Amino acid sequence: MKTDPEPNPLDKLPSTLKQDLDKNLCTCMDVPKREVIDAIVKGALTLEEVKKQTYAATGAGCCVQQVERLIEYLSAPSPRKRRKGKNKVAEGNRVS
């Protein structure tokens, strides 16, 4: 039985959010972006849960939007890959 490999959570992020993973996302509390991503992947799906697990966004709050953006991207379902030859639109119903 063939199993699909575990998806890489970073595949859900746009290229701009994949940069500087080892640099601090939260400078007040010295929390790297990778630590925030790991917390989200492990189930912290709200800002409050990320704060509890990482202490990010508990200082001045200047990183709150960045943390929320990571939560938004990483908690979204992965896009499904289309299989070749599985077009659901019948030939006669195709719009030109």
Sequence and secondary structure as in RCSB ss.txt:
>XXXX:A:sequence
MKTDPEPNPLDKLPSTLKQDLDKNLCTCMDVPKREVIDAIVKGALTLEEVKKQTYAATGAGCCVQQVERLIEYLS
APSPRKRRKGKNKVAEGNRVS
>XXXX:A:secstr
        GGGGS GGGGS TTSEEETTTTEEHHHHHHHHHTT  SHHHHHHHH TTSSS TTHHHHHHHHHHHH
S       TT   S GGG   
